[in-house]
Amino acid sequence: MNLRQLKYFVRVVELRNMTRAAESLHLAQPALSQQMALLEETLGVGLLARGAKGVQPTAEGLLLYRHAQTILRQVDATRSLLARAADQVTGTVSIGLASSTARMLSLPLMQRVKAELPSVVLEIVDIPSADLTKLVLQGRIDFSLSPDQQPMQGLVRTPLLLEELFLLTRAGVKLPRRKLSIADFHHLPLILPSLPNTLRARVDHAFLTARLTCNLFAEASTSAILIPAVRHGMAATILPYSAAHSDIADGAIAAHALDIGLARELVLCASASMPPTPAVERVVELCKEEIKRLVAQGAWRGCKALY
């Protein structure tokens, strides 16, 4: 006995006619009759009485009819339940962000995930950018937004954003023009990202090209240290707008545009050997949507979306 036979049997009882039942099931009548005979043989009882007035269920047939209807409804309900479960995205998604990116993106991304993916647990790993790709390749995080990540074996990379770099100073620092050259601020004490760091390498190269010496005050591996130092007037730094957007908004830090073409590329990185789960795919989509929204609304200044 199988579900197909039960479905056929229910239709025969409902129509009380083998020919019409066969037509509604898109079967040849002999094939339907054979299936009913096999069902009776399997159960060891007569289920259908065939006569001049069509097909009538026997007492045993009526009993099976009631049970078969219940079984078929339960099967349909189970299919619907499984389909809904498949559509409901669940699981934990781990994303690695550099500190500067995390300051801009973490909160709006968490809000979107909470609203649209309530069964997903979002883990945000805020670490120095030099370590992000290593965690992706080790499978310790699902994906990262890595600054200036170059192609490498085992890595799937999607450039998302080109971020202009700004000179960040304590509010009130007077500088000669709206767009600054290295010569305009080389005398200022700077606190910069520690090497190895692609942003730091670009800054060092800019000073070298200008044939000027960087007045290096201190180094730190995270903007969580760099930004408070700037806020307290200890030094200036060179970072993307995202690193200090809230401090700029409350008037504690000023962002000065540069005319030396300093920028960095923000790249979405994932492991080529680990297919993304539906939850990871949806979080990546939300991440891209939030980046585009923040750029379009002017909240993420000095940026150009690359997708």
C-alpha positions, 0 to 999 in steps of 0.5 A: 500500500502506498500514498498513490494507491490511497489517493486513487482509492479516495478519488474512486469512492468520491466519484463512484465511477472507475472511468471518471476517476481514471480520467480525473487522475489522467490514468487509463482505466485498466491501470486504475483498476489494477491499482485498486485490485493490488490495494485490495490484495495487500489489505486482504479485504474487498474495498469496492463493489462494482455493479450496474450503478457504478462502484460502491465502497464496502463497509471496509472500503468506507472505513479505509476511505475515512482513514485515507482522507486523514492520512492524505491531509496529514501528508499535505500538512507535512509537506507544507510544514517542511516547505515553510521550514525550508523557506525560514532561514536559520542558523548562525552567521559570522562576519569579520569586519575591520574596526573602521567598517564595524563602526559604520555598518554593525548597527544597521546590519544588526537591525536589518537581520533582527527585523528580517531574519529573526531566526538568524544569530549574527556574530560580528568579529571586529579584528585588525584587517590583516587577520580577516582573510586568515579567519575566512580561509580557516573557516572560523568566519563565514565571510569578511569585508576586508580592505584592499584584499588581493586575489589569492587561492581559495578565496572568493572576492567581490569588491563592494566599495571604494572608500576615500581616506580623510585626515581626521583631527580634533575639531577646531584644528585650522588647516590651510585649505579644503582639500589637503596635500601632504605638505599641508599637514606633514607637521602634525603628529600622526597616530596611524594603523600598525603595519602590516596594514594596506592603509598604512602602506599607502600613507607611507608611500604618499609621504615618500612620494611627497619627499616629506617625513611623517611626524609619527606619534604612535601606532595602533592596530585598531580604530578603537584606539586611534579615534579616542586619541584623535578625539582628545587632541593627542594626534591626527590620523588618516582613516576612512570616514566610517571610522569616526562618523559618530564622532564627526556627527557630534562635533568632536572630530573633523574630517578633512578631504585630501587631494592626494588620491588616497583610497581603499577598496572594501572587498567581500571575501568568502572561502571557495571551499565552503558553500554558503548556507541560505542564512549566509547568503541572506546576510550577504544580501542585507550587507550589500543593501545596507552599504548601498543605502548608507552611501546613497543617503550620504551617511557613508561619505567619500565612497563609491559602490562597486556593485 
